[in-house]
Every structure is written in C-alpha cells, then in structure tokens.
C-alpha cells in the first residue's frame, strides 16, 4: 500500500454559512415539534414527563419512530395449532 501525505482540508466561508443555515433550520423544526407535542403537558414539566406518565404512549412513540407496526395476534386455537380434527 502506498503512503501519501495527509490531505489538507480548508474551511471556507460558504461552508460555515451553509452549516449555520442548516443548524438554524433544524432548531426551528425542533422547536415547532416541541410546541406541537407540548400542548397537552403542563408548562413546567415539558415533553419528557409525558413519556414517563403513560407507558402505552411511550411504547407507541418508540414504535412510530422505528417504523414498527405490530399486528395483533389471533387468539384462537386454530391459529396456534393448525386445523387438527380429533
């Protein structure tokens, strides 16, 4: 394997401006999302308290975030053991 000298990276003004604009955009989206989610909670507690109070909603939020859509399991014997006749 050939060795070469490290490449020098230079930070340009355009790169800094682009980074700042993207960061501000993400911050505004985050604030808007917090405002929408925080409507049902009290002012002092914020969104984290809503997660701990109801485990079902916390589980649902996690499932939505990772894209998991659980299907209800059928609760009859034919689905568990097939269609056996005695």
N, C-alpha and C positions, 0 to 999 in steps of 0.2 A: 504494500500500500504506500502510495506516495504521500509525503508530508508537504504541506504548504503553510504559509504564514496565515494567521487568522485574518479574516476579512473585517475591515473597519466599518462599523455602522454609524452613520451620521443622522442625527435627529434634525429634521427640517421644521421650519415654522409651519408649513402646511400640515405636517403630521400632528403637531401639537394642537392646532386649531381643529382638525378633524376629531382628535381624541376628546377634546373639551366639548365639542358639539354633541358627540355621541353620548358622552357621560351625562350631560345635562338632559338629553332626551330620555335616557334610561331613568334618571332620577325623577323626572316629571311623570313618567309612566308608573313608576313605583308609588309615588305619592297619590296619583289618581286611583290606583288599585287599592291602596290602603284606605283611602277615603270611602270607596265603594264598599269594601269589606267592613270597615269600622262603623258603619251607620247603625248596626244593631247592637254594638257594645257600648259600654259607658266610656266617657272621655278619659278617665284616669287609667283604665286597665289596658286599652289597646286591643290589638288583634290576637296576641298570644294567650290572653285569658280565655278567649272564646274557644281556642283549641282544647284547652285542658278541661273545660266545663262539660263538653259533650263528646264522649269518645266516638260515637257513630259519625258525627260530622267531621271529626278529625280523620277517621278512617276513610270517609268518603272523599275528603280533600286530598289525601295521600293517593287514593286510587285514581282520582281525576288527574293528578299531577303526573303520575307514571303511566297513565293510559290503560289502566287495568279496569275491565268491566266484568265483574263477577256475575256468573249466570247462576240462578237459583237451582239447587239440586232437587230433582224429583224425589219425593219421599214415599214411594210405594215399592212393594216387593218385586214387581216385575222389572223395574229399572235396576234393582240391585242384583238379582239372581237370574234374570232372563225369564223366559216363559216356560217354566217346568210344570208338567201336569203329573199329578200323582194318582 
